[in-house]
Amino acid sequence: RILGTTSDLRGIFIRKFKIKTTEYLLSYQMIGENLELIMIGTHENYYRDLKKYLQK
């Protein structure tokens, strides 16, 4: 698990996993006792796309 290190990703957790040969990332955050899934995708441009999504 990786915690966002920049201020715009603070509180966001990232989990990396592979399916066959493709690496995926899953981002989530805890809101109280609830787990909120934010985004899943391949590694390419993942952090850029995640930051864009969170700015909306």
PyMOL Python script that loads the backbone (N, CA, C, O; Angstrom):
from pymol import cmd

cmd.read_pdbstr("""\
ATOM      1  N   ARG A   1       0.851  -1.177   0.000  1.00  0.00           N
ATOM      2  CA  ARG A   1       0.000   0.000   0.000  1.00  0.00           C
ATOM      3  C   ARG A   1       0.887   1.227   0.000  1.00  0.00           C
ATOM      4  O   ARG A   1       1.914   1.270   0.678  1.00  0.00           O
ATOM      5  N   ILE A   2       0.488   2.201  -0.752  1.00  0.00           N
ATOM      6  CA  ILE A   2       1.266   3.423  -0.877  1.00  0.00           C
ATOM      7  C   ILE A   2       0.354   4.592  -0.547  1.00  0.00           C
ATOM      8  O   ILE A   2      -0.760   4.682  -1.063  1.00  0.00           O
ATOM      9  N   LEU A   3       0.817   5.466   0.294  1.00  0.00           N
ATOM     10  CA  LEU A   3       0.059   6.665   0.620  1.00  0.00           C
ATOM     11  C   LEU A   3       0.574   7.792  -0.247  1.00  0.00           C
ATOM     12  O   LEU A   3       1.784   7.967  -0.395  1.00  0.00           O
ATOM     13  N   GLY A   4      -0.338   8.557  -0.821  1.00  0.00           N
ATOM     14  CA  GLY A   4       0.063   9.690  -1.647  1.00  0.00           C
ATOM     15  C   GLY A   4       1.015  10.604  -0.885  1.00  0.00           C
ATOM     16  O   GLY A   4       0.774  10.938   0.275  1.00  0.00           O
ATOM     17  N   THR A   5       2.079  10.997  -1.536  1.00  0.00           N
ATOM     18  CA  THR A   5       3.088  11.801  -0.857  1.00  0.00           C
ATOM     19  C   THR A   5       2.940  13.284  -1.151  1.00  0.00           C
ATOM     20  O   THR A   5       3.488  14.113  -0.424  1.00  0.00           O
ATOM     21  N   THR A   6       2.216  13.631  -2.192  1.00  0.00           N
ATOM     22  CA  THR A   6       2.010  15.045  -2.470  1.00  0.00           C
ATOM     23  C   THR A   6       0.701  15.487  -1.850  1.00  0.00           C
ATOM     24  O   THR A   6      -0.165  14.663  -1.554  1.00  0.00           O
ATOM     25  N   SER A   7       0.562  16.769  -1.656  1.00  0.00           N
ATOM     26  CA  SER A   7      -0.619  17.272  -0.948  1.00  0.00           C
ATOM     27  C   SER A   7      -1.920  16.929  -1.662  1.00  0.00           C
ATOM     28  O   SER A   7      -2.943  16.732  -1.005  1.00  0.00           O
ATOM     29  N   ASP A   8      -1.904  16.852  -2.997  1.00  0.00           N
ATOM     30  CA  ASP A   8      -3.143  16.539  -3.703  1.00  0.00           C
ATOM     31  C   ASP A   8      -3.517  15.060  -3.622  1.00  0.00           C
ATOM     32  O   ASP A   8      -4.624  14.693  -4.017  1.00  0.00           O
ATOM     33  N   LEU A   9      -2.629  14.203  -3.123  1.00  0.00           N
ATOM     34  CA  LEU A   9      -2.952  12.782  -2.944  1.00  0.00           C
ATOM     35  C   LEU A   9      -2.941  12.374  -1.475  1.00  0.00           C
ATOM     36  O   LEU A   9      -2.996  11.184  -1.166  1.00  0.00           O
ATOM     37  N   ARG A  10      -2.871  13.330  -0.582  1.00  0.00           N
ATOM     38  CA  ARG A  10      -2.848  13.013   0.850  1.00  0.00           C
ATOM     39  C   ARG A  10      -4.147  12.293   1.230  1.00  0.00           C
ATOM     40  O   ARG A  10      -5.241  12.744   0.891  1.00  0.00           O
ATOM     41  N   GLY A  11      -4.009  11.173   1.935  1.00  0.00           N
ATOM     42  CA  GLY A  11      -5.168  10.400   2.370  1.00  0.00           C
ATOM     43  C   GLY A  11      -5.646   9.367   1.371  1.00  0.00           C
ATOM     44  O   GLY A  11      -6.572   8.609   1.662  1.00  0.00           O
ATOM     45  N   ILE A  12      -5.027   9.322   0.192  1.00  0.00           N
ATOM     46  CA  ILE A  12      -5.389   8.348  -0.838  1.00  0.00           C
ATOM     47  C   ILE A  12      -4.406   7.181  -0.748  1.00  0.00           C
ATOM     48  O   ILE A  12      -3.192   7.381  -0.710  1.00  0.00           O
ATOM     49  N   PHE A  13      -4.938   5.982  -0.715  1.00  0.00           N
ATOM     50  CA  PHE A  13      -4.117   4.776  -0.688  1.00  0.00           C
ATOM     51  C   PHE A  13      -4.137   4.133  -2.065  1.00  0.00           C
ATOM     52  O   PHE A  13      -5.156   4.148  -2.756  1.00  0.00           O
ATOM     53  N   ILE A  14      -2.999   3.567  -2.456  1.00  0.00           N
ATOM     54  CA  ILE A  14      -2.862   2.904  -3.751  1.00  0.00           C
ATOM     55  C   ILE A  14      -2.433   1.464  -3.510  1.00  0.00           C
ATOM     56  O   ILE A  14      -1.488   1.204  -2.765  1.00  0.00           O
ATOM     57  N   ARG A  15      -3.128   0.539  -4.142  1.00  0.00           N
ATOM     58  CA  ARG A  15      -2.793  -0.885  -4.057  1.00  0.00           C
ATOM     59  C   ARG A  15      -2.425  -1.355  -5.456  1.00  0.00           C
ATOM     60  O   ARG A  15      -3.196  -1.171  -6.398  1.00  0.00           O
ATOM     61  N   LYS A  16      -1.244  -1.964  -5.596  1.00  0.00           N
ATOM     62  CA  LYS A  16      -0.796  -2.492  -6.885  1.00  0.00           C
ATOM     63  C   LYS A  16      -1.033  -3.995  -6.921  1.00  0.00           C
ATOM     64  O   LYS A  16      -0.835  -4.693  -5.927  1.00  0.00           O
ATOM     65  N   PHE A  17      -1.463  -4.485  -8.090  1.00  0.00           N
ATOM     66  CA  PHE A  17      -1.626  -5.927  -8.266  1.00  0.00           C
ATOM     67  C   PHE A  17      -1.523  -6.254  -9.750  1.00  0.00           C
ATOM     68  O   PHE A  17      -1.679  -5.385 -10.608  1.00  0.00           O
ATOM     69  N   LYS A  18      -1.255  -7.529 -10.032  1.00  0.00           N
ATOM     70  CA  LYS A  18      -1.121  -7.992 -11.412  1.00  0.00           C
ATOM     71  C   LYS A  18      -2.211  -8.994 -11.737  1.00  0.00           C
ATOM     72  O   LYS A  18      -2.606  -9.806 -10.900  1.00  0.00           O
ATOM     73  N   ILE A  19      -2.688  -8.920 -12.969  1.00  0.00           N
ATOM     74  CA  ILE A  19      -3.537  -9.956 -13.546  1.00  0.00           C
ATOM     75  C   ILE A  19      -2.794 -10.398 -14.803  1.00  0.00           C
ATOM     76  O   ILE A  19      -2.612  -9.625 -15.744  1.00  0.00           O
ATOM     77  N   LYS A  20      -2.374 -11.649 -14.791  1.00  0.00           N
ATOM     78  CA  LYS A  20      -1.479 -12.186 -15.822  1.00  0.00           C
ATOM     79  C   LYS A  20      -0.232 -11.318 -15.864  1.00  0.00           C
ATOM     80  O   LYS A  20       0.520 -11.304 -14.889  1.00  0.00           O
ATOM     81  N   THR A  21       0.021 -10.598 -16.940  1.00  0.00           N
ATOM     82  CA  THR A  21       1.247  -9.800 -17.030  1.00  0.00           C
ATOM     83  C   THR A  21       0.994  -8.299 -16.909  1.00  0.00           C
ATOM     84  O   THR A  21       1.929  -7.505 -17.014  1.00  0.00           O
ATOM     85  N   THR A  22      -0.248  -7.907 -16.692  1.00  0.00           N
ATOM     86  CA  THR A  22      -0.588  -6.484 -16.629  1.00  0.00           C
ATOM     87  C   THR A  22      -0.686  -6.017 -15.187  1.00  0.00           C
ATOM     88  O   THR A  22      -1.389  -6.617 -14.373  1.00  0.00           O
ATOM     89  N   GLU A  23       0.032  -4.929 -14.878  1.00  0.00           N
ATOM     90  CA  GLU A  23      -0.016  -4.358 -13.528  1.00  0.00           C
ATOM     91  C   GLU A  23      -1.133  -3.315 -13.456  1.00  0.00           C
ATOM     92  O   GLU A  23      -1.246  -2.446 -14.319  1.00  0.00           O
ATOM     93  N   TYR A  24      -1.950  -3.420 -12.413  1.00  0.00           N
ATOM     94  CA  TYR A  24      -3.049  -2.489 -12.183  1.00  0.00           C
ATOM     95  C   TYR A  24      -2.836  -1.769 -10.867  1.00  0.00           C
ATOM     96  O   TYR A  24      -2.146  -2.265  -9.976  1.00  0.00           O
ATOM     97  N   LEU A  25      -3.432  -0.602 -10.757  1.00  0.00           N
ATOM     98  CA  LEU A  25      -3.424   0.153  -9.516  1.00  0.00           C
ATOM     99  C   LEU A  25      -4.870   0.439  -9.132  1.00  0.00           C
ATOM    100  O   LEU A  25      -5.711   0.723  -9.984  1.00  0.00           O
ATOM    101  N   LEU A  26      -5.135   0.361  -7.854  1.00  0.00           N
ATOM    102  CA  LEU A  26      -6.461   0.631  -7.304  1.00  0.00           C
ATOM    103  C   LEU A  26      -6.289   1.699  -6.241  1.00  0.00           C
ATOM    104  O   LEU A  26      -5.499   1.529  -5.313  1.00  0.00           O
ATOM    105  N   SER A  27      -7.014   2.793  -6.365  1.00  0.00           N
ATOM    106  CA  SER A  27      -6.919   3.853  -5.358  1.00  0.00           C
ATOM    107  C   SER A  27      -8.197   3.872  -4.530  1.00  0.00           C
ATOM    108  O   SER A  27      -9.293   3.619  -5.029  1.00  0.00           O
ATOM    109  N   TYR A  28      -8.018   4.180  -3.247  1.00  0.00           N
ATOM    110  CA  TYR A  28      -9.150   4.235  -2.329  1.00  0.00           C
ATOM    111  C   TYR A  28      -8.823   5.158  -1.171  1.00  0.00           C
ATOM    112  O   TYR A  28      -7.668   5.520  -0.949  1.00  0.00           O
ATOM    113  N   GLN A  29      -9.864   5.535  -0.435  1.00  0.00           N
ATOM    114  CA  GLN A  29      -9.679   6.328   0.775  1.00  0.00           C
ATOM    115  C   GLN A  29     -10.683   5.871   1.813  1.00  0.00           C
ATOM    116  O   GLN A  29     -11.725   5.301   1.487  1.00  0.00           O
ATOM    117  N   MET A  30     -10.359   6.127   3.050  1.00  0.00           N
ATOM    118  CA  MET A  30     -11.255   5.801   4.153  1.00  0.00           C
ATOM    119  C   MET A  30     -12.033   7.062   4.515  1.00  0.00           C
ATOM    120  O   MET A  30     -11.450   8.127   4.719  1.00  0.00           O
ATOM    121  N   ILE A  31     -13.343   6.929   4.590  1.00  0.00           N
ATOM    122  CA  ILE A  31     -14.207   8.022   5.034  1.00  0.00           C
ATOM    123  C   ILE A  31     -14.967   7.481   6.236  1.00  0.00           C
ATOM    124  O   ILE A  31     -15.937   6.736   6.094  1.00  0.00           O
ATOM    125  N   GLY A  32     -14.513   7.866   7.415  1.00  0.00           N
ATOM    126  CA  GLY A  32     -15.064   7.284   8.635  1.00  0.00           C
ATOM    127  C   GLY A  32     -14.750   5.804   8.659  1.00  0.00           C
ATOM    128  O   GLY A  32     -13.589   5.403   8.570  1.00  0.00           O
ATOM    129  N   GLU A  33     -15.789   4.992   8.780  1.00  0.00           N
ATOM    130  CA  GLU A  33     -15.618   3.534   8.764  1.00  0.00           C
ATOM    131  C   GLU A  33     -15.821   2.945   7.375  1.00  0.00           C
ATOM    132  O   GLU A  33     -15.745   1.729   7.203  1.00  0.00           O
ATOM    133  N   ASN A  34     -16.079   3.792   6.386  1.00  0.00           N
ATOM    134  CA  ASN A  34     -16.367   3.327   5.031  1.00  0.00           C
ATOM    135  C   ASN A  34     -15.144   3.421   4.133  1.00  0.00           C
ATOM    136  O   ASN A  34     -14.336   4.342   4.248  1.00  0.00           O
ATOM    137  N   LEU A  35     -15.027   2.457   3.243  1.00  0.00           N
ATOM    138  CA  LEU A  35     -13.971   2.425   2.241  1.00  0.00           C
ATOM    139  C   LEU A  35     -14.568   2.922   0.931  1.00  0.00           C
ATOM    140  O   LEU A  35     -15.538   2.349   0.435  1.00  0.00           O
ATOM    141  N   GLU A  36     -13.998   3.981   0.367  1.00  0.00           N
ATOM    142  CA  GLU A  36     -14.474   4.522  -0.901  1.00  0.00           C
ATOM    143  C   GLU A  36     -13.471   4.185  -1.992  1.00  0.00           C
ATOM    144  O   GLU A  36     -12.331   4.648  -1.958  1.00  0.00           O
ATOM    145  N   LEU A  37     -13.897   3.372  -2.967  1.00  0.00           N
ATOM    146  CA  LEU A  37     -13.043   3.051  -4.108  1.00  0.00           C
ATOM    147  C   LEU A  37     -13.086   4.229  -5.062  1.00  0.00           C
ATOM    148  O   LEU A  37     -14.162   4.732  -5.387  1.00  0.00           O
ATOM    149  N   ILE A  38     -11.925   4.666  -5.510  1.00  0.00           N
ATOM    150  CA  ILE A  38     -11.855   5.859  -6.346  1.00  0.00           C
ATOM    151  C   ILE A  38     -11.631   5.508  -7.808  1.00  0.00           C
ATOM    152  O   ILE A  38     -12.387   5.946  -8.675  1.00  0.00           O
ATOM    153  N   MET A  39     -10.589   4.713  -8.089  1.00  0.00           N
ATOM    154  CA  MET A  39     -10.243   4.459  -9.479  1.00  0.00           C
ATOM    155  C   MET A  39      -9.409   3.192  -9.587  1.00  0.00           C
ATOM    156  O   MET A  39      -8.649   2.852  -8.681  1.00  0.00           O
ATOM    157  N   ILE A  40      -9.566   2.498 -10.713  1.00  0.00           N
ATOM    158  CA  ILE A  40      -8.726   1.346 -11.029  1.00  0.00           C
ATOM    159  C   ILE A  40      -8.250   1.519 -12.466  1.00  0.00           C
ATOM    160  O   ILE A  40      -9.004   1.971 -13.327  1.00  0.00           O
ATOM    161  N   GLY A  41      -6.999   1.157 -12.720  1.00  0.00           N
ATOM    162  CA  GLY A  41      -6.481   1.282 -14.075  1.00  0.00           C
ATOM    163  C   GLY A  41      -5.073   0.740 -14.171  1.00  0.00           C
ATOM    164  O   GLY A  41      -4.475   0.334 -13.175  1.00  0.00           O
ATOM    165  N   THR A  42      -4.548   0.740 -15.392  1.00  0.00           N
ATOM    166  CA  THR A  42      -3.175   0.303 -15.600  1.00  0.00           C
ATOM    167  C   THR A  42      -2.224   1.406 -15.150  1.00  0.00           C
ATOM    168  O   THR A  42      -2.634   2.547 -14.933  1.00  0.00           O
ATOM    169  N   HIS A  43      -0.962   1.055 -15.014  1.00  0.00           N
ATOM    170  CA  HIS A  43       0.021   1.986 -14.457  1.00  0.00           C
ATOM    171  C   HIS A  43       0.250   3.216 -15.339  1.00  0.00           C
ATOM    172  O   HIS A  43       0.546   4.297 -14.830  1.00  0.00           O
ATOM    173  N   GLU A  44       0.116   3.056 -16.650  1.00  0.00           N
ATOM    174  CA  GLU A  44       0.407   4.162 -17.562  1.00  0.00           C
ATOM    175  C   GLU A  44      -0.507   5.359 -17.300  1.00  0.00           C
ATOM    176  O   GLU A  44      -1.728   5.248 -17.410  1.00  0.00           O
ATOM    177  N   ASN A  45       0.077   6.487 -16.957  1.00  0.00           N
ATOM    178  CA  ASN A  45      -0.634   7.748 -16.689  1.00  0.00           C
ATOM    179  C   ASN A  45      -1.626   7.670 -15.528  1.00  0.00           C
ATOM    180  O   ASN A  45      -2.500   8.528 -15.411  1.00  0.00           O
ATOM    181  N   TYR A  46      -1.505   6.671 -14.684  1.00  0.00           N
ATOM    182  CA  TYR A  46      -2.480   6.477 -13.604  1.00  0.00           C
ATOM    183  C   TYR A  46      -2.522   7.670 -12.652  1.00  0.00           C
ATOM    184  O   TYR A  46      -3.598   8.181 -12.344  1.00  0.00           O
ATOM    185  N   TYR A  47      -1.371   8.107 -12.193  1.00  0.00           N
ATOM    186  CA  TYR A  47      -1.344   9.190 -11.207  1.00  0.00           C
ATOM    187  C   TYR A  47      -1.832  10.500 -11.811  1.00  0.00           C
ATOM    188  O   TYR A  47      -2.520  11.270 -11.140  1.00  0.00           O
ATOM    189  N   ARG A  48      -1.488  10.761 -13.061  1.00  0.00           N
ATOM    190  CA  ARG A  48      -1.987  11.958 -13.743  1.00  0.00           C
ATOM    191  C   ARG A  48      -3.510  11.925 -13.834  1.00  0.00           C
ATOM    192  O   ARG A  48      -4.180  12.911 -13.526  1.00  0.00           O
ATOM    193  N   ASP A  49      -4.052  10.780 -14.261  1.00  0.00           N
ATOM    194  CA  ASP A  49      -5.501  10.643 -14.395  1.00  0.00           C
ATOM    195  C   ASP A  49      -6.199  10.706 -13.040  1.00  0.00           C
ATOM    196  O   ASP A  49      -7.288  11.268 -12.927  1.00  0.00           O
ATOM    197  N   LEU A  50      -5.581  10.137 -12.023  1.00  0.00           N
ATOM    198  CA  LEU A  50      -6.157  10.174 -10.678  1.00  0.00           C
ATOM    199  C   LEU A  50      -6.239  11.613 -10.176  1.00  0.00           C
ATOM    200  O   LEU A  50      -7.261  12.019  -9.622  1.00  0.00           O
ATOM    201  N   LYS A  51      -5.176  12.380 -10.365  1.00  0.00           N
ATOM    202  CA  LYS A  51      -5.181  13.779  -9.930  1.00  0.00           C
ATOM    203  C   LYS A  51      -6.253  14.578 -10.666  1.00  0.00           C
ATOM    204  O   LYS A  51      -6.933  15.409 -10.064  1.00  0.00           O
ATOM    205  N   LYS A  52      -6.405  14.325 -11.976  1.00  0.00           N
ATOM    206  CA  LYS A  52      -7.456  15.000 -12.755  1.00  0.00           C
ATOM    207  C   LYS A  52      -8.833  14.655 -12.198  1.00  0.00           C
ATOM    208  O   LYS A  52      -9.675  15.534 -12.014  1.00  0.00           O
ATOM    209  N   TYR A  53      -9.053  13.380 -11.934  1.00  0.00           N
ATOM    210  CA  TYR A  53     -10.350  12.930 -11.420  1.00  0.00           C
ATOM    211  C   TYR A  53     -10.662  13.581 -10.072  1.00  0.00           C
ATOM    212  O   TYR A  53     -11.793  14.005  -9.837  1.00  0.00           O
ATOM    213  N   LEU A  54      -9.683  13.661  -9.203  1.00  0.00           N
ATOM    214  CA  LEU A  54      -9.898  14.219  -7.869  1.00  0.00           C
ATOM    215  C   LEU A  54     -10.130  15.725  -7.899  1.00  0.00           C
ATOM    216  O   LEU A  54     -10.714  16.269  -6.962  1.00  0.00           O
ATOM    217  N   GLN A  55      -9.693  16.407  -8.940  1.00  0.00           N
ATOM    218  CA  GLN A  55      -9.896  17.850  -9.049  1.00  0.00           C
ATOM    219  C   GLN A  55     -11.308  18.207  -9.473  1.00  0.00           C
ATOM    220  O   GLN A  55     -11.711  19.363  -9.343  1.00  0.00           O
ATOM    221  N   LYS A  56     -12.070  17.246  -9.978  1.00  0.00           N
ATOM    222  CA  LYS A  56     -13.451  17.511 -10.434  1.00  0.00           C
ATOM    223  C   LYS A  56     -14.375  17.742  -9.274  1.00  0.00           C
ATOM    224  O   LYS A  56     -15.567  17.978  -9.472  1.00  0.00           O
TER     225      LYS A  56
END
""", "prot")
cmd.dss("prot")
cmd.show_as("cartoon", "prot")
cmd.util.cbc("prot")
cmd.orient("prot")
